Amino acid sequence: MLITPGPDLLYLTGYHAIPLERLTCLVVPADGDAALVAPGLEVPAAEAAGVGALGISIHGWAETDNPYALVASLVREAGIVALADSMVAAKVLALRDAMPQVHQQLAGPLLRDLRMIKSVDEIAHLRAAGRAIDYVHEQIGDFLRPGRTEREVGDDIAEAILEAGHERVDFVIVGSGPNGASPHHELSDRRIEVGDPVVVDIGGTMPSGYRSDSTRTYAVGHAPEEFTNYYRVLQKAQEAAVSSVRPGVTAESVDAAARSVIDEAGFGEQFIHRTGHGIGLETHEEPYIVKGNNEELRAGMAFSVEPGIYLSGRHGARIEDIVVVTTDGVESLNNTTHDLLVIDPSFSG
Amino acid sequence: MLITPGPDLLYLTGYHAIPLERLTCLVVPADGDAALVAPGLEVPAAEAAGVGALGISIHGWAETDNPYALVASLVREAGIVALADSMVAAKVLALRDAMPQVHQQLAGPLLRDLRMIKSVDEIAHLRAAGRAIDYVHEQIGDFLRPGRTEREVGDDIAEAILEAGHERVDFVIVGSGPNGASPHHELSDRRIEVGDPVVVDIGGTMPSGYRSDSTRTYAVGHAPEEFTNYYRVLQKAQEAAVSSVRPGVTAESVDAAARSVIDEAGFGEQFIHRTGHGIGLETHEEPYIVKGNNEELRAGMAFSVEPGIYLSGRHGARIEDIVVVTTDGVESLNNTTHDLLVIDPSFSG
């Protein structure tokens, strides 16, 4: 298994290496001890992260060495190497060329059970991330004002994400009015108007490496009745999906629980994405809560439940919580209200 | 050429796509028109970014489709595909398996001349990034205080990076005392002490997508004489390297210009990394300013000049500016003083 800097390396070793063009690569043989190939100047950071204490030998290389040949010498006569899913093509193809007779496959399938079932410590980290992003949502009323642009609001949110204890801002979506109908719209210079519904989907990375991700939809003043009607449907759908989570049910059944409520209300065509994604050291990881995924949920799995309804060109709504499967049900890690949050547009705080 | 979300896609199309597990891929044939394969829910964002206006057809796919087969159908009978250097292994190997008879190579060599020579607009974006990070360095005296941890200082710096106009914080290195001797140390809970030299290397991404990166070394109170002596050597080395930049000289000659000053002063063994890296839509890109790179510098190239001297276990220093090669010399995009910045430890601002 060949693991370059990214979530798999962090998971396996606790070493948060900066992804660089210079090769850092953990070499894990099927039998025997693991080794870390790293640029000489990264060796102190790897040692400080406790890589050596794990019994992993560190092979530093100098600026003019060929680190791919060094990895190949450690792989020896193996016929298959499994590569970290996040390894970049520049390194995938350099490793292929350094070991042309070795078949490359993905390490994801080998690591998925380990990474998908969160330990008690990992759940504590995700819980802290959930509290931090909830704290940001509690401040959104101070930022959303008619006349401000999405970008101005987004800049305030980004600062609040850091102040809430995150180490990094991962994404800030402020979808006002018609922009709310594009689920992955980020920020624009559109000015928020009285009557706009606004989708706010935000997340960051905590110092632990674990991620937050939560969406709430706000109304700046009095939103159109058409909107408030389908918002109530969405709220029921999200609650139905969360309530359906427990060990033994399939991932797709949670998607179906949300979708059936929305379908019955006649908005099925407007719910244009899956219901959720796993979360941990990555914002999007397994399990995916989507039709066709018959993976059975197990205690310790963590994922988003985030149905949405989008009326193209007009407005949209999404409600998203991160939940963890417990031994007998579900725990929600996001706990701000699901009721439509109406912001008084005349308030100047 | 197959280009997934990342700096190459942004460069070629202006589309800042979120890297997702779902496949988004620009397909550029050697002859004929380009096409963009994208998840259905990303199509509005791709259209908003002007992809359609470039004459690129957009092929949206539904959650249950196989997008790799769709890309293969667009590649048709090509014998070679060039992949974006930043494409992740999960997509590299899925594309390999969807087109087993097609040889994969890297797109980097095809795009390097385009991306390495910055246009007038790109230089303006880098200049704005340089001013923004200079503004953060001007505030460091407010953050560095004896008794504060590197992490506390780093959190303040991260907020200042956003306030200065960056859209994202890319890295915050605060290397105090012995941590300054590890060039890629980030942040720790070490408390800053009176007499510490502190290396502050920071950067972020502007709304344009272009990056900043600048290092200054500070002294909190009276630093050891051993340190101030080699700091003066470093300052001369950095200035010698910047002064050597002009069209027609090689990248390695700029490295040699810094290194010879440091070697002559007897600190050659303590300058443990190359002198610099290109910068643009990525923090590290070509050209690399390193021994062995005989690439001739051309007007429009942008890169860092950042020699350092590191005394393991004691302290270190680095000075880094981003410079652009002009038609007859060099322009520095970072312009805060290179003199050692001594912070009065008794000041409480």
HADDOCK unambig.tbl for C-alpha pairs under 7 A between the chains (distance, minus, plus):
assign (segid A and resid 41 and name CA) (segid B and resid 183 and name CA) 6.71 0.50 0.50
assign (segid A and resid 41 and name CA) (segid B and resid 272 and name CA) 6.78 0.50 0.50
assign (segid A and resid 41 and name CA) (segid B and resid 273 and name CA) 6.97 0.50 0.50
assign (segid A and resid 42 and name CA) (segid B and resid 184 and name CA) 6.57 0.50 0.50
assign (segid A and resid 44 and name CA) (segid B and resid 182 and name CA) 6.33 0.50 0.50
assign (segid A and resid 45 and name CA) (segid B and resid 185 and name CA) 6.06 0.50 0.50
assign (segid A and resid 85 and name CA) (segid B and resid 88 and name CA) 6.48 0.50 0.50
assign (segid A and resid 85 and name CA) (segid B and resid 89 and name CA) 5.05 0.50 0.50
assign (segid A and resid 85 and name CA) (segid B and resid 90 and name CA) 4.74 0.50 0.50
assign (segid A and resid 86 and name CA) (segid B and resid 88 and name CA) 4.93 0.50 0.50
assign (segid A and resid 86 and name CA) (segid B and resid 89 and name CA) 5.75 0.50 0.50
assign (segid A and resid 86 and name CA) (segid B and resid 90 and name CA) 6.70 0.50 0.50
assign (segid A and resid 87 and name CA) (segid B and resid 88 and name CA) 5.28 0.50 0.50
assign (segid A and resid 87 and name CA) (segid B and resid 89 and name CA) 5.15 0.50 0.50
assign (segid A and resid 88 and name CA) (segid B and resid 85 and name CA) 6.50 0.50 0.50
assign (segid A and resid 88 and name CA) (segid B and resid 86 and name CA) 4.94 0.50 0.50
assign (segid A and resid 88 and name CA) (segid B and resid 87 and name CA) 5.28 0.50 0.50
assign (segid A and resid 88 and name CA) (segid B and resid 88 and name CA) 4.44 0.50 0.50
assign (segid A and resid 88 and name CA) (segid B and resid 89 and name CA) 5.86 0.50 0.50
assign (segid A and resid 89 and name CA) (segid B and resid 85 and name CA) 5.06 0.50 0.50
assign (segid A and resid 89 and name CA) (segid B and resid 86 and name CA) 5.76 0.50 0.50
assign (segid A and resid 89 and name CA) (segid B and resid 87 and name CA) 5.16 0.50 0.50
assign (segid A and resid 89 and name CA) (segid B and resid 88 and name CA) 5.86 0.50 0.50
assign (segid A and resid 89 and name CA) (segid B and resid 89 and name CA) 6.12 0.50 0.50
assign (segid A and resid 89 and name CA) (segid B and resid 92 and name CA) 6.54 0.50 0.50
assign (segid A and resid 90 and name CA) (segid B and resid 85 and name CA) 4.75 0.50 0.50
assign (segid A and resid 90 and name CA) (segid B and resid 86 and name CA) 6.71 0.50 0.50
assign (segid A and resid 90 and name CA) (segid B and resid 106 and name CA) 6.69 0.50 0.50
assign (segid A and resid 92 and name CA) (segid B and resid 89 and name CA) 6.54 0.50 0.50
assign (segid A and resid 106 and name CA) (segid B and resid 90 and name CA) 6.68 0.50 0.50
assign (segid A and resid 159 and name CA) (segid B and resid 159 and name CA) 5.97 0.50 0.50
assign (segid A and resid 182 and name CA) (segid B and resid 44 and name CA) 6.31 0.50 0.50
assign (segid A and resid 183 and name CA) (segid B and resid 41 and name CA) 6.73 0.50 0.50
assign (segid A and resid 184 and name CA) (segid B and resid 42 and name CA) 6.57 0.50 0.50
assign (segid A and resid 185 and name CA) (segid B and resid 45 and name CA) 6.05 0.50 0.50
assign (segid A and resid 272 and name CA) (segid B and resid 41 and name CA) 6.76 0.50 0.50
assign (segid A and resid 273 and name CA) (segid B and resid 41 and name CA) 6.95 0.50 0.50
